[in-house]
Amino acid sequence: MFRNLEIRWKLTALLVLPLVGLIVFASSQVHASTSRQRQADRLNRLSALAVDVTGLTDALQQERATSSGYIASGRRRYQSEMTADRGQADRAERSLRSRVGTLPVGDYSPRLQRDLNDAVRRLGELQGWRRLLETSPLAVTRVVNSYGELIDSLLDVIAAIGVEPGSEGFAANVAALVEISHAKEAASQSTSLLLTALLQRQFGPGEYQRFATLVGAEDSSVQRFLAAAPREERTFYQHAVAGSDNSSLAEVMRQAALAGPVPPAGLDADTWLKVMSTKVGQLHRVELKVAADVAAASAAAGTAARRQANVTIIATIVVVPLAIALALLLARSMARPLEKLEQAARDLVERHLPGVAARLQHAGDDLDAAAATGQLSLEALTRSAPRVPVVSRDETGRLAEAFNTVQRVAIRIAAEQVALRRSVGAIFLNLARRTQLLVSRQLELIDQLERDEDDPAALQDLFKLDHLATRMRRNAEDLIVLSGAEPARRWSEPIPLPDVVRAAIGEVEDYGRVELLHVAEIGVAGHVAADVVHLLAELIENATAFSPPNTPVQVGGSEAASGYVLEVEDRGLGMSGEELHKTNARISDPPAVNLAPSPLLGLQVVGMLGQRHGIKVQLRHSWYGGVTALVLLPRAITVEVGRQETLIVASQPEPAAASSTAAPPPGSPGGWETLSGYRPGLQHGRLSIADPATTDATAPTTTRRGDAGR
């Protein structure tokens, strides 16, 4: 996946992963901090709500006490006090409703939503209950219970605030607030019950037991408060409630009332109400203190959360861009020298070394003189090569130094390779010329023997010897082509294409298997004819060599849009798709000749001849299972000419005429056209184009019996 990525992207990926981790971590921290800040804001609103609920419960407790006295006195006493308490409760209710109206109730837990909705619903019934209390006969117990249900619903809201998610920081304060509120509620209810009993001079059914239960509940709530409250709140309770004279008096009155089921005769109702109202007020002071502590703890948590969120956000804004900038700077400092090194390597391979090779190659025979004058000396070539600047002493700098050394060595080796290739080419050319000379003398001797021989059997052997010599001449011409020199055989006049094909067939050992199909009567330019013969002979010989000896090799041709196409088709085992691709690449772009042995020198020659004259050669799968070689002769080397007479040696046994037509290739992409419409070819034997004198490339075509098969 990452193997082919450029170094800059690899470095970027290497640095991006930690950066992404840093960004994710920073984002999570920012998100957590902002979440804590939002949660702290939510809890701050709840702490303010707890203060409002505490104020409303206290006002309702006062209203309950005076309302109980009003009912117990037969609606003759405490009406003004009840009215004043109602006004205070209404103000506290409006404050609470205003707070709830600005509260996003949907953001809180289902329990808090349920308890808050229940409390608001009960508050909505308060006015109707007040009218009922003024107009209908009611028992004091019902009055106490009705107010108690409303107050309990409000206390449930405070309890729900204490278990709201995120309230762990002040849960102890909320728990203390709940316990002191329950203690105050129990004291308020016991005040109303005993006040009613004192006014009526007796406890109603079950009221004494209820009074005793409320006294015990008050004491229990106080004990739980002292256990849950922080030290500062316990100290405040001791000073505000437990240590006051009023609290001692209230305790004496309460114990007197608990002495029996009959209210004490010496206890005055107004005194009891005054003392207990003072005590409830003292408990309310403690309640307000605890509620204020809840609000302070919530505010402190909110301040800390906001401070942490601000620090996290500022650190993220500063650190993350700085880390990204440093990472990009580091990646750039590592990637740029490597990019320069890569560019220098490309310049060396694609421009400088080929330029050095071209200069050395074009120097030709003057190479030694140019080197002697310093124009093409190794020092001059090395100085002209671009050097990679060494700007550091790290691994990249040492790599640049090593590359500069490699560059000098590469230039020296390139010069040596060019000299070696020229030397190898000169050796090829020298051996080929010498071999050509010997083969020409051999052919002249064979011609003489053929003219003087009358015995058919001996003449047949001479023809075979003549054919072998012709193949030797082609091998010598292979060396000439590989050396880069031009062949000696040239004609001044166009040569008919059928004669060119027949001459190529005549240079193949197993020529008897070759079937010549229809080939158009067009001419091949004289200066190209010998190379076309050579190219076709190599392809035909490959076809005969790599196909069973009992199968034919067919040669035909047809017109194409950009020239004339010749097809050489065998019925051998064929080649795989990969082998065809590699072979076609070698033919279309033949590599430079080196000293390494190659089994494809014939195709190397074909590729070099094709490049020399713009002839396109391509191998394809044959419908018969073998290989089809397509040769596109461009219009630049073909002409329309009349049939020219050439020598047809009939003394050789001729194979039977082709009786089948060549099948078209499987497809013809890339400008190739399908070879179709072939007619049976002419009978052919060992045919040849007459070989002109090698010393006169412009001599006209001659017809000599002794040149057959060359």
C-alpha positions as CSV (number, residue, x, y, z in Angstrom):
1,M,0.0,0.0,0.0
2,F,2.7,2.5,1.0
3,R,5.5,0.9,-1.1
4,N,5.1,3.2,-4.1
5,L,4.3,6.4,-2.2
6,E,6.8,9.3,-2.6
7,I,9.0,10.1,0.4
8,R,7.2,13.3,1.1
9,W,3.9,11.4,1.5
10,K,5.6,8.8,3.6
11,L,7.1,11.4,5.9
12,T,3.8,13.2,6.0
13,A,2.0,10.0,6.9
14,L,4.7,9.2,9.5
15,L,4.1,12.7,11.1
16,V,0.4,12.9,10.5
17,L,-0.4,9.8,12.6
18,P,1.0,11.3,15.8
19,L,-0.5,14.7,14.9
20,V,-3.9,13.0,14.3
21,G,-3.5,11.3,17.7
22,L,-2.6,14.7,19.3
23,I,-5.6,16.4,17.6
24,V,-8.0,13.6,18.7
25,F,-6.6,13.8,22.2
26,A,-6.8,17.6,22.3
27,S,-10.3,17.5,20.8
28,S,-11.4,14.9,23.4
29,Q,-10.0,17.1,26.2
30,V,-11.7,20.2,24.8
31,H,-14.9,18.3,24.5
32,A,-14.6,16.9,28.0
33,S,-13.8,20.3,29.4
34,T,-16.7,22.0,27.6
35,S,-19.0,19.1,28.7
36,R,-17.9,19.6,32.3
37,Q,-18.5,23.4,31.9
38,R,-22.0,22.8,30.5
39,Q,-22.7,20.3,33.2
40,A,-21.5,22.8,35.8
41,D,-23.7,25.5,34.3
42,R,-26.6,23.0,34.5
43,L,-25.9,22.3,38.2
44,N,-25.5,26.0,38.9
45,R,-29.1,26.5,37.7
46,L,-30.2,23.6,39.8
47,S,-28.5,25.0,42.9
48,A,-30.4,28.3,42.3
49,L,-33.5,26.2,41.9
50,A,-32.9,24.6,45.3
51,V,-32.7,28.0,47.0
52,D,-36.0,29.0,45.5
53,V,-37.6,25.7,46.5
54,T,-36.3,26.1,50.0
55,G,-37.8,29.6,50.2
56,L,-41.1,28.4,48.9
57,T,-41.3,25.4,51.4
58,D,-40.6,27.7,54.3
59,A,-43.4,30.1,53.2
60,L,-45.8,27.2,52.8
61,Q,-44.9,25.9,56.2
62,Q,-45.7,29.2,57.7
63,E,-48.9,29.4,55.8
64,R,-49.8,25.9,57.0
65,A,-49.3,26.8,60.6
66,T,-51.5,29.9,60.5
67,S,-54.1,28.1,58.3
68,S,-54.3,25.3,60.8
69,G,-54.8,27.8,63.7
70,Y,-57.4,29.6,61.5
71,I,-59.4,26.4,61.0
72,A,-58.9,25.2,64.6
73,S,-60.2,28.5,66.0
74,G,-63.4,28.2,64.0
75,R,-62.1,30.8,61.5
76,R,-62.0,33.4,64.3
77,R,-58.3,33.9,64.8
78,Y,-55.0,34.1,62.7
79,Q,-56.8,35.3,59.6
80,S,-54.4,38.3,59.2
81,E,-51.4,36.2,59.8
82,M,-52.7,33.6,57.3
83,T,-53.2,36.3,54.7
84,A,-49.7,37.7,55.2
85,D,-48.2,34.2,55.0
86,R,-50.1,33.6,51.8
87,G,-48.6,36.8,50.2
88,Q,-45.1,35.6,51.1
89,A,-45.9,32.1,49.6
90,D,-47.2,33.7,46.4
91,R,-44.0,35.7,46.0
92,A,-41.9,32.7,46.5
93,E,-44.1,30.7,44.1
94,R,-43.7,33.4,41.4
95,S,-39.9,33.3,41.9
96,L,-39.9,29.6,41.5
97,R,-42.0,29.6,38.4
98,S,-39.8,32.2,36.9
99,R,-36.8,30.0,37.6
100,V,-38.4,26.9,36.1
101,G,-39.4,28.9,33.0
102,T,-35.8,29.6,32.2
103,L,-34.6,26.1,33.0
104,P,-34.0,23.7,30.1
105,V,-35.9,20.9,31.9
106,G,-35.3,18.5,29.0
107,D,-31.6,18.4,29.7
108,Y,-32.0,16.9,33.1
109,S,-32.7,13.4,34.4
110,P,-36.2,11.8,34.1
111,R,-36.5,11.7,37.9
112,L,-36.0,15.5,38.2
113,Q,-38.3,16.2,35.4
114,R,-41.0,14.0,37.0
115,D,-40.6,15.5,40.5
116,L,-40.5,19.1,39.1
117,N,-43.6,18.6,37.0
118,D,-45.5,17.1,40.0
119,A,-44.5,20.0,42.2
120,V,-45.6,22.6,39.6
121,R,-48.9,20.7,39.1
122,R,-49.6,20.8,42.9
123,L,-48.7,24.5,43.0
124,G,-51.3,25.0,40.4
125,E,-53.9,23.6,42.7
126,L,-52.9,25.9,45.6
127,Q,-55.4,28.7,44.9
128,G,-58.3,26.3,44.6
129,W,-57.3,24.7,47.9
130,R,-57.2,28.1,49.6
131,R,-60.7,29.0,48.4
132,L,-61.9,25.6,49.7
133,L,-60.2,26.2,53.0
134,E,-62.1,29.5,53.4
135,T,-65.5,28.3,52.4
136,S,-65.9,24.7,53.3
137,P,-65.7,23.0,56.7
138,L,-62.4,21.1,56.9
139,A,-60.7,19.1,59.5
140,V,-57.3,20.4,60.7
141,T,-55.7,17.1,59.8
142,R,-56.7,17.5,56.2
143,V,-55.2,21.0,56.1
144,V,-52.0,19.7,57.6
145,N,-51.9,16.7,55.2
146,S,-52.7,18.8,52.1
147,Y,-50.0,21.3,52.7
148,G,-47.7,18.4,53.6
149,E,-48.2,16.7,50.3
150,L,-47.3,19.9,48.4
151,I,-44.3,20.5,50.6
152,D,-43.1,16.9,50.2
153,S,-43.3,17.3,46.4
154,L,-41.0,20.3,46.7
155,L,-38.6,18.4,49.0
156,D,-38.5,15.6,46.4
157,V,-37.2,18.1,43.9
158,I,-34.3,19.0,46.2
159,A,-33.6,15.3,46.7
160,A,-33.6,14.7,42.9
161,I,-31.1,17.5,42.5
162,G,-28.7,15.6,44.9
163,V,-28.6,12.6,42.6
164,E,-28.5,14.5,39.3
165,P,-25.5,13.3,37.2
166,G,-22.5,15.5,37.8
167,S,-23.6,16.6,41.3
168,E,-21.1,14.4,43.1
169,G,-19.0,17.5,44.1
170,F,-21.8,18.8,46.4
171,A,-23.9,15.7,46.9
172,A,-23.1,15.8,50.7
173,N,-24.4,19.4,50.9
174,V,-27.6,18.5,49.1
175,A,-28.1,15.5,51.4
176,A,-27.7,17.8,54.4
177,L,-30.1,20.2,52.9
178,V,-32.7,17.4,52.4
179,E,-32.3,16.2,56.0
180,I,-32.6,19.7,57.5
181,S,-35.6,20.5,55.3
182,H,-37.3,17.2,56.5
183,A,-36.5,18.2,60.1
184,K,-38.0,21.6,59.6
185,E,-41.1,20.1,57.9
186,A,-41.6,17.7,60.8
187,A,-41.3,20.6,63.3
188,S,-43.7,22.6,61.2
189,Q,-46.3,19.8,61.1
190,S,-46.0,19.1,64.8
191,T,-46.5,22.8,65.5
192,S,-49.7,22.8,63.5
193,L,-51.0,19.6,65.3
194,L,-50.3,20.8,68.8
195,L,-51.6,24.3,68.0
196,T,-54.9,22.7,67.0
197,A,-55.0,20.5,70.1
198,L,-54.4,23.5,72.3
199,L,-57.1,25.5,70.7
200,Q,-59.6,22.6,70.8
201,R,-58.3,21.4,74.2
202,Q,-57.9,17.9,72.9
203,F,-56.1,15.8,70.3
204,G,-58.3,14.5,67.5
205,P,-58.4,10.8,66.6
206,G,-54.8,9.7,65.9
207,E,-53.4,13.2,66.2
208,Y,-51.4,12.4,69.4
209,Q,-49.7,9.5,67.8
210,R,-49.1,11.6,64.7
211,F,-47.6,14.3,66.9
212,A,-45.3,11.9,68.6
213,T,-44.2,10.4,65.2
214,L,-43.4,13.9,63.9
215,V,-41.3,14.7,67.0
216,G,-39.3,11.4,66.5
217,A,-39.0,12.1,62.7
218,E,-37.6,15.6,63.5
219,D,-35.0,14.2,65.8
220,S,-34.0,11.5,63.3
221,S,-33.7,14.0,60.5
222,V,-31.5,16.3,62.7
223,Q,-29.2,13.3,63.5
224,R,-28.9,12.4,59.9
225,F,-28.2,16.1,59.1
226,L,-25.4,16.2,61.6
227,A,-24.0,13.0,60.2
228,A,-24.1,14.2,56.5
229,A,-23.3,17.9,56.9
230,P,-19.8,19.3,56.7
231,R,-18.2,20.6,59.9
232,E,-19.0,24.2,59.1
233,E,-22.7,23.5,58.7
234,R,-22.8,21.4,61.9
235,T,-21.2,24.2,63.8
236,F,-23.7,26.7,62.4
237,Y,-26.6,24.4,63.5
238,Q,-25.2,24.2,67.0
239,H,-25.1,28.0,67.3
240,A,-28.3,28.8,65.5
241,V,-30.6,26.1,66.8
242,A,-29.4,23.7,69.4
243,G,-27.6,26.3,71.5
244,S,-30.4,28.9,71.6
245,D,-32.7,29.5,74.6
246,N,-35.7,29.3,72.3
247,S,-34.8,25.8,71.3
248,S,-34.6,24.7,75.0
249,L,-38.0,26.2,75.6
250,A,-39.5,24.5,72.6
251,E,-38.0,21.2,73.8
252,V,-39.7,21.7,77.3
253,M,-43.1,22.4,75.6
254,R,-42.7,19.4,73.3
255,Q,-41.9,17.0,76.2
256,A,-44.8,18.3,78.1
257,A,-47.1,17.7,75.2
258,L,-45.7,14.2,74.8
259,A,-46.5,13.4,78.5
260,G,-50.0,12.2,77.7
261,P,-52.8,12.2,75.1
262,V,-54.3,15.3,76.7
263,P,-52.7,18.7,75.8
264,P,-51.0,20.3,78.8
265,A,-53.4,22.8,80.5
266,G,-50.6,25.2,81.3
267,L,-49.4,25.5,77.6
268,D,-50.8,28.5,75.8
269,A,-51.5,28.1,72.1
270,D,-50.1,31.5,71.2
271,T,-46.9,30.9,73.2
272,W,-46.5,27.5,71.5
273,L,-47.0,29.0,68.0
274,K,-44.5,31.8,68.8
275,V,-41.8,29.5,70.2
276,M,-42.1,27.0,67.4
277,S,-42.3,29.6,64.7
278,T,-39.0,31.0,66.1
279,K,-37.5,27.4,66.0
280,V,-38.8,26.8,62.5
281,G,-37.2,30.1,61.6
282,Q,-33.9,29.0,63.1
283,L,-34.1,25.8,61.2
284,H,-34.8,27.8,58.1
285,R,-31.6,29.8,58.7
286,V,-29.7,26.6,58.8
287,E,-31.6,25.5,55.6
288,L,-30.6,28.7,53.8
289,K,-27.0,28.3,54.9
290,V,-26.9,24.8,53.5
291,A,-28.6,25.9,50.3
292,A,-26.1,28.7,50.0
293,D,-23.3,26.2,50.4
294,V,-24.8,24.0,47.7
295,A,-24.9,27.1,45.4
296,A,-21.3,28.0,46.4
297,A,-20.0,24.5,45.7
298,S,-21.8,24.4,42.4
299,A,-20.4,27.8,41.5
300,A,-16.9,26.7,42.4
301,A,-17.2,23.6,40.3
302,G,-18.5,25.7,37.4
303,T,-15.6,28.2,37.8
304,A,-13.1,25.3,37.9
305,A,-14.7,23.7,34.8
306,R,-14.7,27.0,32.9
307,R,-11.1,27.6,33.9
308,Q,-10.0,24.1,32.8
309,A,-12.0,24.5,29.5
310,N,-10.3,27.8,28.7
311,V,-6.9,26.4,29.5
312,T,-7.5,23.3,27.4
313,I,-8.9,25.4,24.5
314,I,-6.0,27.9,24.6
315,A,-3.4,25.0,24.9
316,T,-5.0,23.2,22.0
317,I,-5.1,26.4,19.8
318,V,-1.4,27.0,20.6
319,V,0.0,23.5,20.7
320,V,-1.7,21.8,17.8
321,P,-0.9,24.4,15.1
322,L,2.7,24.6,16.5
323,A,3.0,20.8,16.3
324,I,1.6,20.8,12.8
325,A,4.0,23.6,11.7
326,L,7.0,21.8,13.3
327,A,6.0,18.5,11.7
328,L,5.6,20.1,8.2
329,L,8.9,21.9,8.6
330,L,10.7,18.7,9.7
331,A,9.1,16.8,6.8
332,R,10.1,19.5,4.3
333,S,13.7,19.6,5.7
334,M,13.9,15.8,5.1
335,A,12.0,15.7,1.8
336,R,13.6,18.6,-0.1
337,P,17.2,17.2,-0.1
338,L,15.8,13.8,-1.1
339,E,13.8,15.4,-3.9
340,K,16.9,17.3,-5.1
341,L,18.9,14.0,-5.0
342,E,16.1,12.3,-6.9
343,Q,16.1,15.0,-9.5
344,A,19.8,14.9,-9.8
345,A,19.6,11.1,-10.3
346,R,17.0,11.6,-13.0
347,D,19.1,14.2,-14.7
348,L,22.0,11.9,-14.7
349,V,20.1,8.9,-16.1
350,E,17.7,10.7,-18.5
351,R,19.8,13.6,-19.7
352,H,23.5,13.7,-18.7
353,L,24.6,10.0,-19.2
354,P,22.7,9.7,-22.6
355,G,24.2,13.0,-23.5
356,V,27.7,11.8,-22.6
357,A,27.1,8.6,-24.6
358,A,25.8,10.5,-27.6
359,R,28.8,12.8,-27.6
360,L,31.1,9.9,-27.4
361,Q,29.2,8.0,-30.0
362,H,29.0,11.0,-32.4
363,A,32.7,11.6,-32.0
364,G,33.2,8.4,-34.1
365,D,36.8,8.0,-35.3
366,D,37.7,11.3,-33.8
367,L,37.1,10.0,-30.2
368,D,40.8,9.6,-29.5
369,A,41.6,13.0,-30.9
370,A,38.8,14.7,-28.9
371,A,39.9,12.9,-25.7
372,A,43.5,14.0,-26.4
373,T,42.5,17.7,-26.8
374,G,40.5,17.5,-23.5
375,Q,37.1,18.1,-25.1
376,L,35.8,14.6,-24.3
377,S,38.2,13.7,-21.5
378,L,36.9,12.0,-18.4
379,E,37.7,15.1,-16.3
380,A,35.8,17.4,-18.6
381,L,32.7,15.1,-18.7
382,T,32.8,14.7,-15.0
383,R,33.0,18.5,-14.5
384,S,30.0,19.0,-16.8
385,A,27.8,16.8,-14.6
386,P,25.5,18.6,-12.2
387,R,26.6,18.0,-8.6
388,V,24.1,17.6,-5.7
389,P,24.9,20.3,-3.1
390,V,25.8,18.9,0.3
391,V,24.1,21.1,2.9
392,S,24.2,18.9,6.0
393,R,26.3,16.2,7.6
394,D,23.4,13.8,8.4
395,E,22.4,10.7,6.5
396,T,21.0,12.8,3.6
397,G,24.2,14.8,3.3
398,R,26.3,11.7,3.3
399,L,24.0,10.2,0.7
400,A,24.5,13.2,-1.5
401,E,28.2,12.8,-1.3
402,A,27.9,9.2,-2.1
403,F,25.7,10.1,-5.1
404,N,28.3,12.5,-6.4
405,T,30.9,9.8,-6.2
406,V,28.5,7.3,-7.9
407,Q,27.9,9.9,-10.6
408,R,31.6,10.2,-11.4
409,V,31.9,6.5,-11.5
410,A,28.8,6.2,-13.7
411,I,30.2,8.7,-16.2
412,R,33.5,6.8,-16.4
413,I,31.6,3.5,-16.8
414,A,29.4,5.1,-19.5
415,A,32.5,6.2,-21.4
416,E,34.0,2.8,-21.0
417,Q,30.7,1.2,-22.2
418,V,30.5,3.4,-25.2
419,A,34.1,2.6,-26.1
420,L,33.4,-1.1,-25.5
421,R,30.3,-1.1,-27.7
422,R,32.2,0.7,-30.4
423,S,35.0,-1.9,-30.0
424,V,32.4,-4.8,-30.1
425,G,30.7,-3.2,-33.1
426,A,34.1,-2.9,-34.9
427,I,34.8,-6.6,-34.1
428,F,31.4,-7.6,-35.4
429,L,31.9,-5.6,-38.5
430,N,35.4,-6.8,-39.1
431,L,34.4,-10.5,-38.7
432,A,31.3,-10.0,-40.8
433,R,33.3,-8.4,-43.7
434,R,35.9,-11.1,-43.6
435,T,33.2,-13.8,-43.5
436,Q,31.4,-12.1,-46.3
437,L,34.5,-12.1,-48.4
438,L,35.1,-15.8,-47.8
439,V,31.4,-16.6,-48.4
440,S,31.5,-14.6,-51.7
441,R,34.6,-16.5,-52.8
442,Q,32.9,-19.8,-51.8
443,L,29.8,-18.9,-53.7
444,E,31.8,-18.0,-56.8
445,L,33.5,-21.4,-56.5
446,I,30.2,-23.2,-56.1
447,D,28.8,-21.3,-59.1
448,Q,31.8,-22.5,-61.2
449,L,31.2,-26.1,-60.0
450,E,27.5,-25.9,-60.8
451,R,28.2,-24.7,-64.3
452,D,30.7,-27.5,-65.0
453,E,28.6,-30.3,-63.3
454,D,26.3,-32.4,-65.4
455,D,25.5,-35.2,-62.9
456,P,22.1,-34.4,-61.3
457,A,22.9,-36.0,-58.0
458,A,26.1,-34.0,-57.6
459,L,24.3,-30.9,-58.8
460,Q,21.8,-31.5,-56.1
461,D,24.5,-31.6,-53.5
462,L,26.0,-28.4,-54.9
463,F,22.7,-26.7,-54.6
464,K,22.5,-27.7,-50.9
465,L,26.0,-26.4,-50.4
466,D,25.0,-23.2,-52.2
467,H,22.0,-22.9,-49.8
468,L,24.2,-23.3,-46.7
469,A,26.6,-20.7,-48.0
470,T,23.7,-18.3,-48.5
471,R,22.6,-18.8,-44.9
472,M,26.2,-18.2,-43.8
473,R,26.1,-14.9,-45.7
474,R,22.9,-14.0,-43.8
475,N,24.6,-14.8,-40.5
476,A,27.5,-12.5,-41.5
477,E,24.9,-9.8,-42.3
478,D,23.5,-10.3,-38.8
479,L,26.8,-9.2,-37.4
480,I,26.9,-6.2,-39.7
481,V,23.4,-5.2,-38.5
482,L,24.3,-5.7,-34.9
483,S,27.4,-3.6,-35.3
484,G,25.3,-0.7,-36.6
485,A,26.8,-0.6,-40.1
486,E,24.9,-0.6,-43.4
487,P,24.8,-3.7,-45.5
488,A,26.7,-3.9,-48.7
489,R,23.9,-5.2,-50.9
490,R,21.9,-2.4,-52.4
491,W,19.9,-1.9,-55.6
492,S,19.2,1.3,-57.5
493,E,15.8,0.1,-58.9
494,P,12.8,-1.1,-57.0
495,I,12.5,-4.9,-56.5
496,P,9.1,-6.6,-56.9
497,L,7.8,-7.6,-53.5
498,P,7.1,-11.3,-54.5
499,D,10.7,-11.6,-55.5
500,V,11.8,-10.1,-52.2
501,V,9.6,-12.7,-50.3
502,R,10.9,-15.5,-52.5
503,A,14.5,-14.5,-51.8
504,A,13.7,-14.5,-48.1
505,I,12.2,-18.0,-48.3
506,G,15.3,-19.1,-50.2
507,E,17.6,-18.1,-47.3
508,V,15.7,-20.5,-44.9
509,E,17.0,-24.0,-44.3
510,D,13.5,-25.6,-44.3
511,Y,12.3,-23.6,-47.2
512,G,10.3,-26.5,-48.6
513,R,7.7,-26.1,-45.9
514,V,7.0,-22.5,-46.7
515,E,3.9,-21.8,-48.7
516,L,3.8,-18.5,-50.5
517,L,0.3,-17.1,-50.8
518,H,-0.9,-14.0,-52.6
519,V,1.5,-11.1,-52.5
520,A,0.8,-7.9,-54.4
521,E,2.9,-6.9,-57.4
522,I,4.3,-3.8,-55.8
523,G,8.0,-2.8,-55.6
524,V,10.3,-2.4,-52.6
525,A,12.8,0.5,-52.8
526,G,16.2,-0.8,-53.9
527,H,18.1,0.5,-50.9
528,V,15.7,-1.3,-48.6
529,A,15.2,-4.6,-50.4
530,A,18.2,-6.4,-49.0
531,D,17.2,-5.5,-45.4
532,V,13.6,-6.5,-46.0
533,V,14.8,-9.9,-47.4
534,H,17.0,-10.2,-44.3
535,L,14.1,-9.3,-41.9
536,L,11.6,-11.7,-43.5
537,A,14.2,-14.5,-43.6
538,E,14.7,-14.2,-39.9
539,L,11.0,-14.3,-39.2
540,I,10.4,-17.3,-41.6
541,E,13.3,-19.2,-40.1
542,N,11.9,-18.7,-36.6
543,A,8.5,-20.0,-37.9
544,T,10.0,-23.1,-39.3
545,A,12.3,-23.7,-36.3
546,F,9.5,-23.4,-33.7
547,S,6.8,-25.5,-35.5
548,P,6.5,-29.2,-36.1
549,P,8.4,-30.4,-39.3
550,N,5.2,-31.7,-40.9
551,T,3.3,-28.4,-40.7
552,P,3.4,-25.6,-43.3
553,V,4.5,-22.0,-42.7
554,Q,2.4,-19.6,-44.8
555,V,3.5,-16.2,-46.1
556,G,1.0,-13.8,-47.6
557,G,0.1,-10.2,-47.7
558,S,-2.6,-7.6,-48.2
559,E,-3.0,-3.8,-48.5
560,A,-3.3,-1.7,-45.4
561,A,-4.2,1.9,-44.8
562,S,-0.7,2.9,-44.0
563,G,1.2,0.5,-46.2
564,Y,1.4,-3.2,-47.1
565,V,1.2,-6.0,-44.5
566,L,3.0,-9.3,-44.8
567,E,2.0,-12.2,-42.6
568,V,4.2,-15.1,-41.6
569,E,2.1,-17.7,-39.8
570,D,3.2,-21.0,-38.3
571,R,1.3,-23.8,-36.5
572,G,3.6,-24.5,-33.6
573,L,3.1,-24.5,-29.9
574,G,3.0,-20.7,-29.9
575,M,3.9,-18.3,-27.1
576,S,2.2,-17.2,-23.9
577,G,0.7,-13.7,-23.7
578,E,3.5,-12.5,-21.4
579,E,6.1,-13.9,-23.8
580,L,4.5,-12.2,-26.8
581,H,4.4,-8.9,-24.9
582,K,8.1,-9.1,-24.0
583,T,9.1,-10.2,-27.5
584,N,7.1,-7.4,-29.1
585,A,8.7,-4.9,-26.7
586,R,12.1,-6.2,-27.7
587,I,11.3,-5.9,-31.4
588,S,9.8,-2.4,-31.2
589,D,12.6,-1.1,-29.0
590,P,15.7,-3.4,-29.4
591,P,18.2,-3.0,-26.6
592,A,21.8,-2.1,-27.1
593,V,24.0,-5.0,-28.0
594,N,26.3,-6.2,-25.2
595,L,28.6,-9.1,-24.6
596,A,26.0,-11.2,-22.8
597,P,24.7,-14.2,-24.9
598,S,21.1,-13.9,-26.1
599,P,18.8,-16.6,-27.6
600,L,16.9,-13.8,-29.4
601,L,19.6,-12.3,-31.6
602,G,17.5,-13.0,-34.7
603,L,14.6,-10.9,-33.3
604,Q,17.2,-8.3,-32.2
605,V,18.2,-8.0,-35.8
606,V,14.6,-7.8,-36.9
607,G,14.0,-5.0,-34.5
608,M,17.1,-3.0,-35.6
609,L,16.2,-3.4,-39.3
610,G,12.6,-2.4,-38.5
611,Q,13.8,0.7,-36.7
612,R,16.2,1.6,-39.5
613,H,13.4,1.8,-42.2
614,G,10.2,2.4,-40.1
615,I,9.0,-1.1,-40.6
616,K,6.6,-2.3,-37.9
617,V,6.8,-5.9,-36.8
618,Q,4.4,-7.5,-34.3
619,L,3.9,-11.0,-33.1
620,R,0.4,-12.3,-32.4
621,H,-1.4,-15.5,-31.5
622,S,-2.4,-17.6,-34.6
623,W,-5.7,-19.2,-35.1
624,Y,-3.8,-22.4,-35.7
625,G,-2.3,-22.3,-32.3
626,G,1.1,-21.0,-33.3
627,V,2.4,-17.4,-33.9
628,T,1.7,-15.0,-36.6
629,A,4.3,-12.3,-37.4
630,L,2.8,-9.2,-39.0
631,V,5.2,-6.9,-41.0
632,L,3.9,-3.5,-42.0
633,L,5.9,-2.0,-44.9
634,P,5.3,1.7,-44.9
635,R,4.4,3.5,-48.1
636,A,7.7,5.4,-48.0
637,I,9.6,2.2,-49.0
638,T,7.0,0.7,-51.5
639,V,6.3,1.8,-55.0
640,E,4.0,0.7,-57.8
641,V,6.1,-1.0,-60.5
642,G,5.7,-3.5,-63.3
643,R,6.8,-7.1,-62.9
644,Q,10.6,-7.3,-63.3
645,E,12.3,-10.5,-64.4
646,T,14.4,-12.3,-61.9
647,L,16.0,-15.6,-61.9
648,I,13.9,-18.6,-61.0
649,V,16.0,-21.7,-60.5
650,A,13.9,-24.7,-61.4
651,S,16.5,-27.3,-61.0
652,Q,15.6,-27.6,-57.3
653,P,12.7,-29.9,-56.3
654,E,9.8,-27.5,-55.7
655,P,7.2,-28.1,-53.0
656,A,3.6,-28.4,-53.9
657,A,1.6,-25.3,-54.4
658,A,-0.2,-23.9,-51.5
659,S,-3.7,-25.2,-51.4
660,S,-5.1,-23.2,-48.6
661,T,-5.5,-19.6,-47.7
662,A,-4.0,-17.9,-44.7
663,A,-6.3,-17.3,-41.9
664,P,-6.7,-13.7,-40.7
665,P,-5.1,-12.8,-37.4
666,P,-7.3,-12.7,-34.3
667,G,-7.5,-8.9,-34.4
668,S,-5.8,-5.9,-35.9
669,P,-5.5,-3.1,-33.4
670,G,-3.0,-0.3,-33.5
671,G,-3.3,0.4,-37.2
672,W,-2.8,-3.2,-38.4
673,E,-5.3,-4.5,-40.9
674,T,-6.6,-8.1,-41.1
675,L,-4.8,-10.1,-43.8
676,S,-7.6,-11.7,-45.7
677,G,-8.5,-12.7,-49.3
678,Y,-5.4,-14.6,-49.9
679,R,-5.3,-16.8,-53.0
680,P,-3.2,-19.9,-53.4
681,G,0.5,-18.9,-53.9
682,L,2.7,-19.7,-56.8
683,Q,4.9,-22.7,-56.8
684,H,8.2,-21.8,-55.5
685,G,11.6,-23.3,-55.2
686,R,14.8,-21.8,-54.0
687,L,14.5,-18.2,-55.4
688,S,16.7,-15.2,-55.1
689,I,17.1,-11.6,-56.1
690,A,20.2,-11.3,-58.1
691,D,23.1,-10.0,-55.9
692,P,24.7,-6.9,-57.3
693,A,28.4,-6.3,-57.1
694,T,29.2,-5.1,-53.6
695,T,31.5,-2.5,-55.0
696,D,28.8,-0.8,-57.0
697,A,25.6,-0.2,-55.0
698,T,23.9,1.5,-58.0
699,A,24.4,-1.3,-60.5
700,P,21.3,-2.6,-62.2
701,T,19.7,-5.9,-61.3
702,T,21.4,-8.9,-62.9
703,T,20.2,-12.4,-63.5
704,R,22.7,-15.1,-62.7
705,R,22.0,-18.8,-62.2
706,G,24.7,-19.1,-59.6
707,D,23.1,-16.6,-57.2
708,A,20.1,-18.9,-56.4
709,G,19.3,-19.0,-52.7
710,R,21.5,-16.3,-51.5
